[in-house]
Amino acid sequence: MAILLHHYHASSFAEKVRLIMGYLDVEWQSVLVPSVSPRRQLDLLTGGYRRTPVLQIGANIYCDTSIICRTLSAASGEGQLYSYGFIGDRLAEWGDSQLVDICRILNTRPEALADTIERVAPGQVVDYKKDRASLFKGAGQMKMSVSASLSYLATYLNDLNLWLQNGFVLGDSPSIADFSIYHPLWSLAQSPLNVALLRPYPNVLNWMERMSEFGHGEFEESDQEDALDRAYENEPDMPKGSFLSLPDVKIGDVVEVLPVDYGRVPVSGQLISLSTYQISILRQTVETGNIVCHFPNAGFEVRAIVDEAN
Ligand SMILES: N[C@@H](CCC(=O)N[C@@H](CS)C(=O)NCC(=O)O)C(=O)O
């Protein structure tokens, strides 16, 4: 079944997925979405999940790159990406969180902001600022100063430069850690001001070059109408089994699922599976028919929806 990625060019998390599709040699359909909300058609598929990118396979929707990448790796039968287990996964988590925060702070500092907006949301200065303010409302990670971010970055890049030789972060082939560390640095490299921060680190630059050579795989342009049709025309694959129990929710309950960090917009549906890596809920709309939305377990919370009528 066709694999669709809902994304926009300047998104670094999307670059992580595009590059993994290149590495795994996946054929996919590119569905470009606006870089600021609202995204009416995408919201029909996700139930209002606030972040991008989103992966769609028929009527199955995957929200958050950690579940997207696991799904792509499993579908391709390639075993290498997750072969380092705990170490690879925790390094990837660091790349996707702290390193992302640092690079985001540097790309949105006053001297770099105009270029960043021009790249991400050209001509939409006000919309971009409002949109990202609401995305990060109440989130702790944006409190770090620019100078603290520069200090962290110098330490991390120095260590990475000493660590990297000719291969990849954990060995001769790339693992999920490489892709998660690469994409925030890729976003720095897009900024005419911040690209200079990478220059003192030749091993890091050479590794980035090796990573970029994976390319984006074979893809065709598609659109949001086609994506909605594909969801409507297919029934979702139902995940098998539930291996985890959480307080206050059980399989079959109507629940809401939301990220623990930022973009905390809840998506509601019926809980159909809860496993070590994945939360899955079933949703229905007139436009899409039955849809199953999948979220990673780590980094998301599931809350029972209390029926106030009872
Ligand atoms: N943990 C999420 C983070 C995704 C994320 O922060 N994406 C950014 C784009 S790079 C985003 O959603 N920005 C706001 C938007 O696109 O509306 C993931 O791995 O997918």
The ligand as a Tripos MOL2 file, in Angstrom:
@<TRIPOS>MOLECULE
LIG
   20    19     1     0     0
SMALL
NO_CHARGES

@<TRIPOS>ATOM
      1 N1          8.4680   14.7250   18.5470 N.3       1 LIG1
      2 C1          7.9110   15.1500   17.2970 C.3       1 LIG1
      3 C2          8.3620   16.5820   17.0270 C.3       1 LIG1
      4 C3          7.8270   17.1360   15.7210 C.3       1 LIG1
      5 C4          8.0310   18.6470   15.5940 C.2       1 LIG1
      6 O1          8.3350   19.3790   16.5500 O.2       1 LIG1
      7 N2          7.8620   19.1080   14.3680 N.am      1 LIG1
      8 C5          7.9090   20.5060   14.1080 C.3       1 LIG1
      9 C6          8.3610   20.7430   12.6740 C.3       1 LIG1
     10 S1         10.0750   20.2990   12.4500 S.3       1 LIG1
     11 C7          6.5190   21.0720   14.2100 C.2       1 LIG1
     12 O2          5.5580   20.3380   14.3760 O.2       1 LIG1
     13 N3          6.4060   22.3870   14.1010 N.am      1 LIG1
     14 C8          5.1250   23.0070   14.1180 C.3       1 LIG1
     15 C9          4.2990   22.7150   12.9170 C.2       1 LIG1
     16 O3          4.7690   22.1230   11.9260 O.co2     1 LIG1
     17 O4          3.1340   23.1320   12.9470 O.co2     1 LIG1
     18 C10         8.3240   14.1930   16.2040 C.2       1 LIG1
     19 O5          9.2940   13.4420   16.3830 O.co2     1 LIG1
     20 O6          7.6110   14.1200   15.1860 O.co2     1 LIG1
@<TRIPOS>BOND
     1     1     2 1
     2     2     3 1
     3     2    18 1
     4     3     4 1
     5     4     5 1
     6     5     6 2
     7     5     7 1
     8     7     8 1
     9     8     9 1
    10     8    11 1
    11     9    10 1
    12    11    12 2
    13    11    13 1
    14    13    14 1
    15    14    15 1
    16    15    16 2
    17    15    17 1
    18    18    19 2
    19    18    20 1
@<TRIPOS>SUBSTRUCTURE
     1 LIG1         1 GROUP 0 **** ****
